[in-house]
Amino acid sequence: MLFSTFDYFVFLPVVALAHWLLGGKGARATLLLVASACFYLAWNPVDALILVWVGAVGFGVSHLLGRLKPGGRVPALWAAAVLMLGPLIFYKYAHFLGENVAAVVPAFTPWVKPKGHLPIGISFYSFQALAYLIDVHRGQAPERNAVRYATFLCFFPHLVAGPILRSHTLLDQLSRDRTLTREDVGHALWRLGVGLAKKLLVADVLVQGVVESVFTDPTAFTGIEVLTALYAYSLQMYADFSGYTDFAVGSSRLLGFQIPENFDRPYQATSVGDYWRRWHQTLSNWVRDYVYYPLGGSRGSGFAPYRNTLLTLLILGVWHGANWTFVVYGILHGLAVSLNRWWRKRPAWRAPVGLPALGWRWFLTLQFVVLARILFRAEDLDHAATVAVALTERWESVSLPRWSLHAWIVLVVGYAVHFTPRSWAARVRDRFVALPSPIWGVFLAAVGLLCVRFGVGDSLAFIYYAF
């Protein structure tokens, strides 16, 4: 069930109405668990077995840790991590590892079947369950109520593609009474409308109108067209994933929950490190807290901080997929962040001030992020090389790319909105919430009609469903 479909806009109000009609925290948690199960089972019922396995291991071992002696807790945690991440490694990485071993050792025959079906949401709920177990190991009290724990793990607004929630964020809210205010409803409907517009009016239009054709046959296009397609793909990525987050935040708010944001205008970043603090924030925070800090973070001297940065960004890259393109993508971002750190540590370095200094830092950061997207979108390194070569060729006669006026308007307006100050969006949202309630319905209906009129006709799957 896609967020941006009619089915979901029927499913969500029914669940929300039933949720608020029920009395008591336990009954509401049970309803949300049942609704989340129905939501997930609509994809592929067999995949639910993996979700149940990961959740059961996390719940069981979290209670076991408190009974073990200190010397046995770390081995138990490692064993649980292997059991919980085993399905993720098998489905997402085993074939990639087998192929590469076979390339080095010709006599080796990979026993893993070719890459195929990836259980929906497996990367997200696996990381979330592992974080919960680590937090319990660090001293957080384990959740005693199995229904609340299961609801935390498979809460349908964020189950498939995040945000990656920390256990205390949702468990604390599940364990107390919640109310629904007029402001909550207004904020929720605003986010749902914005998410729908981002997905159907921006992301899907750009992928079908610009991106897909260029990456299918980059040699058929000029350098300026390939470059424009990279900018279109970068905007598509942002509109698609932040649109999903809008749905997640809005749906949660309608059910009385506050969940964290995942994006903060990432293409306004003035360094690659700043970009990762703005892009997919819950994943960036996850690897920071559970990888970067345990490795030592920025403490120490010599190469250690740079090693920690490189390993963290490498994990961020590989998390997105089992492909050498993501390995190189993570390494490039790690090198960029490390280079920036090294430059700032130079004795003669002084922080540039003023608008011109911020301008060139922003410009260089944006170009790096956009060009690195080649690796994110390409099927393999050969495909990435083909796109990169096409980008450098046929610039002798520069003319406007051959996109439709519709695609051009979406591209230009999309970036223009992205680069507006954050306060502008907050002001528009607050004015919307202050409007009479019937206007909210008119707003959602208008967005829906615009999607029917100017969308591509079909709601495409969100990009991060593949991760």
Buried (B, 14 or more C-beta within 10 A) or exposed (E): BBBBBEEBBEBBEEBBEBBBEBEEBBBBBBBBBBBBBEBBEEBEEEBBEBBBBBBBBBBEBBEBBEEBEEEEBEEBBEEBBEBBBBBBEEBBBBBBEBBBEEEEEEEEEBEBEEBEEBBBBBBBBBBBBBBBBBBBBEEBEBBEBEBBBBBBBBBBBBBBBBBBBBBBBBBEBBEEEBEBEEEBBBBBBBBBBBBBBBBBBBBBBBBBBBBEBBBEEBEEBBBBBBBBBBBBBBBBBBBBBBBBBBBBBBBBBBBBBEBBEBBBBBBBBBBBBBBBBBBBBBBBBBBBBBBBBEBEBEEEEEEBBBBBBBBBBBBBBBBBBBBBBBBBBBBBBBBBBBEBBEEEEEEEEEEEEEEEEEEEBBEBBBEBBBBBBBBBBBEEBEBBEBBBEBBEEBEEEEEEBEBEEEBBEBBEEBBEBBEEEEEEBEEEBEEBBEEEEEEBEEBBEEBBEBBEEBBBEEBBEBBBBEB
